[in-house]
Every structure is written in structure tokens, then in C-alpha cells.
């Protein structure tokens, strides 16, 4: 019996007890002894259930902090996050969810919905460990990233903005791949605007 079936069984039992409580009270000590045992068992189950939910909540908080950190931003691209989604949920992520920021948000939301915080946290951590052993990003990686940025809407760029601005290393790699002449003292916001402008123009020329 799974938890949904148990919930339905308890709901049905609660309704029957409510409807026939007076009659059961006149039926002798048997039902009363069984009710006492049931109450004890339910108490133990409630304690264990609340402990489990508390653990799940802790995992979800940790997962949220990790997915929003620069570590994930630098270490996991969209293909890696799609792989995590498939590993955790057993199916491909929606095609319309394409950017790393959007995929991270989807992972967080679905993990909370299904209480898969611990499972998703383990999958993300495993991918990060693997990424540490991988070669440093190449110019080809940066060019691919520019192509993706060039196809984003203003709303999607806003979603990516917070994460890009916290990773000056990646931002500088994108600027270098675009061969932009930008002062080392230029504010990250200015660098980002120049990178997005270049990426959109380059993608428009290709398409």
C-alpha cells in the first residue's frame, strides 16, 4: 500500500467511525481495545512522518541554496541540468525550458512538489564533482553559450542576469569569445549589455 492509498483508507475509516460512533460504543470492549491500539499506532506513525517531512524540508533548503550558487552557475550548463532532471524524475525536461536558470528553477519546484529534495541534491552534487574533474571550458563552450544568449528574450535575460553578474569569470570568458574590447574596470552590467548585444547580432546573422 502506498501513501495515497493509505490516506484514502484512513479517510474512509474516519467517515465510518464518525457515522457509527454511537452504535460502536454499545458493541462492547472489543472495538474500544482496537481503537486504543490504532491510536497508539497512529501516534507512532505521525512522529515518524513528521520527522521524514522535516528531513525533506532540510534537503530542499540545501538544494535551493546550491542551485542558486555561483558554484552551480560555473559548473553546470543546460545539458548537465537536463541530465539531472532525467535522472531524478525519469523523463526528459520540457523542451521550452532551455536556459540554465530556468532549468534550475524547474528542478527546485518539481523537487519540492514530489519531495525529491534529497534525491535531487545528491544528483546535483554528483554532477558538480564530475564537472570538477572535467577540462576547463574552451572557446567552443563560450561560443555555444553566446549562441544561446543571442536567442533569449528580454525576460529570459533578466532571469539569467543575476547569476551572470555573480560570475565575472564566465562573463569575461563570454566577452573574450565575442572579442569585445572592454576595459578591465568596466562594470559587470556594462559588460553584460555588450555581450548580449553582440550575441543577438551574431545569431541574427546566422539565422
C-alpha positions, 0 to 999 in steps of 0.5 A: 500500500502506498501513501495515497492509498493509505490516506484514502483508507484512513479517510474512509475509516474516519467517515465510518467511525464518525457515522457509527460512533454511537452504535460502536460504543454499545458493541462492547470492549472489543472495538474500544481495545482496537481503537486504543491500539490504532491510536497508539499506532497512529501516534507512532506513525505521525512522529515518524512522518513528521520527522521524514517531512522535516528531513525533506524540508532540510534537503530542499533548503540545501538544494535551493541554496546550491542551485542558486550558487555561483558554484552551480552557475560555473559548473553546470550548463543546460545539458548537465541540468537536463541530465539531472532532471532525467535522472531524478524524475525519469523523463526528459525536461520540457523542451521550452525550458532551455536556459540554465536558470530556468532549468534550475528553477524547474528542478527546485519546484518539481523537487519540492512538489514530489519531495525529491529534495534529497534525491535531487541534491545528491544528483546535483552534487554528483554532477558538480564533482564530475564537472570538477574533474572535467577540462576547463571550458574552451572557446567552443563552450563560450561560443555555444553559450553566446549562441544561446544568449543571442536567442533569449528574450528580454525576460529570459535575460533578466532571469539569467542576469543575476547569476551572470553578474555573480560570475565575472569569470564566465562573463569575461570568458563570454566577452573574450569569445565575442572579442569585445574590447572592454576595459578591465574596470568596466562594470559587470552590467556594462559588460553584460549589455555588450555581450548580449548585444553582440550575441543577438547580432551574431545569431541574427546573422546566422539565422 
